[in-house]
């Protein structure tokens, strides 16, 4: 129920909003090499967590910066999934 689509993310067409979570719907638009279906949430001060059921992986990034930017969260995931691809 938490990851069911309730609306599109107005800032980013690659995600939809579940019940207080983003869910990656279009990895090709997202551009982070993250698989479809990861879910999580970014906070106001750019804290970020996500859960990846496909790869049995989760990530937590804690910071106290602002102004909120999706680019910070995407950059972290791009680094993580880029390193995972290079290991395979």
Secondary structure, DSSP 8 states (H G I E B T S, - for coil): -TTS--EE-TT-TTEEE-SSSEEE--HHHH-S---TT-EEEE-TTS-EEEEETTTTEEEEE-----S--HHHHHHHHHHHHHHHHHH-
